[in-house]
Amino acid sequence: MASQHTDRGEREQPADDRTGRSTSGTDTKRRGRAVRGVAGAGLVLYGLGKRSLRGVAAAVAGGWLLLRALRGRSEGGGTGGSGNWTAPREREREPEGAPPEALDVQRSVTVERPAEELYERWRDPETHERVWAHFAEVRAVGEDRQHWTVAGPRGVALEWDAEVVAADPGKFLRWKSLPGARVPNEGSVRFRSRGDAETEVTLHVRFDPPGGRVGSALAERFDLVPDAAAGTALRRFKSLVETGEVPTLEANPSARGAGDLV
Amino acid sequence: MRAVCWHGENDLRVDTVPRPALVNPKDAVLRVRASTACGSDLHVIDGLIPTMREGDVLGHEFVGEVVETGEAVEETETGQRVVVPSFIGCGACSYCHDDLWSLCDNTNPNAAMQEPVLGDSTAGVYGYTHAFGGYAGSHAEYIRVPHADVNCFEVPDELDDEQALFASDAWPTGYMGADFCDIEDGDTVAVWGCGGVGLMAQESAALMGAEQVIGIDRFPERLEAAREHAGAETIDYTAVDSVVDRLDALTGGRGPDACIDAVGMEAHGTGLAHRYDRAKQEFGLHTDRGEALRQAIRAVRKGGTLSVLGVYGLMDKFPVGVLMNKGITVETAQQHGQRYVPQLLDHVVEGEMDPSYLATHEFSLEDGPTAYRMFKEKEDGMIRPVFKP
């Protein structure tokens, strides 16, 4: 891509190691924790072994399960062991985004289109959905609100709602996840004109991966989750806007069958 | 459909695979009429270029007939006979606009795999590893061509398939290599390698006005082809003590004005440097044997041009001090085929050049593994095998 760089920026040190969370004491709960721990660890290993986006999703989901086991957190308002989770409707819904210790990723790409047009395209729900399709299912649930679902194998899914919190048409957009998100996150996209016809698009994403410091360390160690998701999203956006389509290996013939989507 | 597939290092098989379909709106599906093996396939077959997956369809140099077109295809039509460059362009990004097609930003679905290594990404290619896009190759009955309108070039009726086939890769690569040399009257151009690309570079250099063309190889039939088709003087590097000294002698002590490397990462050579390269490659300490490239750098005249067409990995032993002290200009790229194909087809129509002699052997797809074995060993005077699915 024309002008892409990774700039992790200044990352703040984690404020604490999150010890001292509630622990449960019953045998049943302990057994549940053990099961989740094994399942989580398995998913992490499976996911990292795959080294694909689906694998990344599995690792993320696995990291979350593992963390819950390690922390001994109770089920709370979730939907049991399936891992599906939706923010409770009754809770206060002011967007809060990612905490200070979140991972921080910034990627840029230069696109052969004016900034105003790119801003409009980014805000178009259909474009937005296709841009993130490699990583998540993004569904518009209101003018400024999206529901994100990151799907892993075996029915494990991470879901959250995000809301646009700042917009400067033609230039800038910022969104944040709503309270209670299992992957607290926020992001912004900036469109900076370069000459008459080119625009530098910079995507800045911050998120707190499941697993806290463990998850962050894993994500950093393998340099997969944030960079892959953000870089590929920008690349897909550029291709979609410049050519009208996203390059794909769907239905690609091989002796493995058809299709090489990761 | 049937296809020649990679199953591992030196393990090619002919498999039945799904037929490609239209996926994106600008796609076309072609029935392959002729597809040829490229020397760069041998690096893949030898396991020197990573990210092949078991079952991948090989082949990136082909002529076909358009059988289906997507809804957004405007100029390419069903029934047309077309030649397609190996690197896939989108026609819409800044690189395609600048005629730098192999650098296209929008055709490599696996760009993220290249970035950690290259610091950026190339265009996608057919049948040439997943880092280079992962697209199924042309040694098959059918192939999907993305962005058909900018990648399909209709073959004039008076040309047969073999006359157009090498305008897909070997010829535009060689032609670009000669174009890089900014050839002026009286220039001498030396070319390492007399395979498909090297022969095309030599003939193209002659066509562009080089007074003296020198071809370097070790196979008698390839050296003969260089003399016959490009009017080249030739050097059998196994028969001389020093290629560089020989070139000096042929150029009044100056060295060639331009040197073109059409060999790449599996160079053969003689002497200690070659044995050192070979040993490191055997032990997986590096991917490249760079003897041809090193010779070219030493041979080229001061202030001359080094044009690199050979495919390399991450060569760790490159005499940059020689480049610097001699003030050498380095030009290199994967081929920007779309820039050259129309004029190449014109050259054939006008009778100025005809690359069909490269097609020395014809096979069915079923003979794929045999054809590649012969190609690798240069058996029976083979320059290029051509598959007729």
Interface residues (C-beta under 8 A of the other chain):
Chain A: M1 A2 Q4 T110 E112 E198 A228 G231 T232 R235 K238 S239 E242 T243 G244 E245 V246 P247 T248 L249 E250 A251 N252 P253 S254 A255 R256 G257 A258 D260
Chain B: M1 A3 C5 H7 R13 D15 V17 P18 R19 P20 A21 V23 N24 P25 K26 R53 E54 G55 D56 V57 A72 C90 G91 A92 C93 S94 Y95 H97 D105 N106 T107 N108 P109 A111 A112 E115 D120 S121 G124 H130 G133 G134 Y135 A136 A140 R144 P146 H147
